[in-house]
Amino acid sequence: TSSATTFKADIVFQCVSRCLMVTMLSLKQAALFFIQLLNMSSVFAVSIAFHWDVSVSRGDLIQLTCNISNNNTTMIQWIKDRYYFSHSYSSYRSSSNFSSNSLRIDPKVPSTFYISNAQHDDAGPYTCIITESKGLNSITWNVTVFENQKEISLLLYITLTLPPAFGLILCCTALAVCLCREFLHRLK
């Protein structure tokens, strides 16, 4: 879930208004100063962070997508541990140090991160940082990779059925041997 963040400028405005009260500026000076601060509010970067949990089975395809505004986005970055991918929309250049073939970002659509054939090593946090004209937005996915349920079911099936089946075969074999011996003993 995400929590709404407030503008840093609101805090600045509260501090300034208290400072103005202390310094006893005239009402006109305080109003002009406040208007000037409102005009400068675009200088303060707004930062919004979202966090999601993703659970998948081993071998699944994972697709993580950053919701971006194509008009205002200047840069997008993906970070996983010590690996990164960065794409600049102004220069249309990308750089990356991802070395795994299962981790893929298409430079033509850098807002989507693909993990093919998810393994336990792929688990962990993946962060997308979007730089826009008004500030930064980030989305973090905490990816958890579980064992494939089909593999667990097959293993459980084999574990639960193999010993009784082996015991049944052993009993049938012992019974067949005893019956054969009894039959041969009667023939004599």
N, C-alpha and C positions, 0 to 999 in steps of 0.2 A: 504494500500500500504506500501511498505517498502522502506527505504532509504539506499543507500549503505554507509557503514561506512568505514573509513580509518583506517589503522593500527596505533596504538598508537606509534609504533616504528618510523614512518615517522616524527612525531613531535619531538621525542627524537633526531633523526638524525639531524634535522634542528637546534635544540638548541645546540647540541654538535658541529656541524660545525661552528656555530657562536662563540661559546666559544673557539674553537680551533683557530679561526682567531684572537680573542682578545688576547689569551695567546701567540700567535706567535710561535706555535710549528713548528718544521721543517716539511717539506712536507712528508718525510718518516714516521715521528712519527704520523702525522695526518692520513696517509693512513693505517698504522698498527692499529691504534685505531679504525678507521672506519670499517676495516675488522673484528676486534674483536667484535664490536657492531653488525655487520651483523650476526655473528655466534651466538650471544646471543639473536637474535630477537625471537627465539621460546619461550623465557621466558615470553614475553609479551602476555597476554591473548587477544584474539580477541573476541569482543562481538558484535553480530548481533541481532537486535530486529525487529520483524515483528508484525504488528497489523492488525486484521481483525474484521469486524462487521458482526454479524450473527443475522438475524431476523427470528423467527419461530412463529407458532401459538401455543396457549396453547394446550397441549396434544400430541404434536409432539415428535418424537425421534430426539435427537441431537447427532451427532458424531463429536468430535473434534480430529484431528489426527496431531501429531507432526511428521514432516519429519526428521528422524534421520538416521545417518550413523551407521549401525550395527557394523562396524569395529572399529570406533573410540569412540563411546559413552561409557562413564563410569557410568553415572548416569542420571536419568530423574526424574523431580519433577513436580507435578501439584499443583497449588495454587488457591484457591477460598476463598476470604475473610479470615477467620481464619482457614480454613480447608486446609489440605495438603495431598499429597500422594508422597512418595519417593521410588524409586527403584534403587538399586545398581546392575549394570551388573557384577561387579567383584565378589561380594559375593552372587548374586542371592537372595537378601533379599529385602523385601518391608515393608514399614510402612505407616500407614494412620490413620487419625482421622475423615474421612468422615463417618457420621452416617446415612445419608439418603439412603434409598433403591433405590431411583430413580437415584442417582449418583453412577456410577460404573466404575471401572478400573480393567481390567483383568491383574493380575500380570504376566501372560504369554505373554501379548501384552501390556506393560505399555505405549506405545506411543499413545494409543487411549483411549479417555475419552467419556463415554456414559452418556447421560441424558435421561432417559425414562420418558414419560408423563410429558413434560415440564410444569412448573407452573410459576406464576409471581415471586415466591421466588427464582427460579433458574436463574433469570436475573442477569447480572453483568459481571465483568471481570473474565476470566479463563486464567491462565498463565501456560505455559509449559516451563520449564527451562531444557535445555539439556546441560550436562557437557561433553565436548569432550576433547581429548588430546591437542587441540590447543586453547581451550577457552570455552566460554559460548555462547549459542544461546537461544533466548527466543521468544516465540510466544504468543501473547495475543489475545484472542477472547473476544469481548464485545457482550454478548448475550442479545437480547431484545426479550421478550415474549409478543405477542399480543393476544387479544381475538380471539378465534376460529371464523373464518369468517362464518362457517355454523351456529353457535349459534347466531351470530349477525343477519344473514339473517332471521333466524326463528323468532327471537324476533321482528325484523323490520316488517316482514310479519304479525305477530300476532297483533302488535301495529297498523298497517295501515288498516288491514281488519276487526278486531273485532268490533270497534265502528260502522262502516257503516253496518255491518251485523246485529248487535244488533238493530240498528235503523230501518233497513228493516223489521226485525222480529216484532218489536214493531208496525210499521205502518201496516203490514199485519194483525197482531192480532187485532189492533184497527178497521181496515176495516172489518174484519170478524165479530167482535162483532157488529158493526153498521149494517152490512148487515143482521145478524141474528135477531137483534132487529127489523129492518124494515120488514123482512119476517114474524116474529111472530106478529108484529103489523098489518099487512095486513091480516093475517089469522083470526084475531078476528073480 
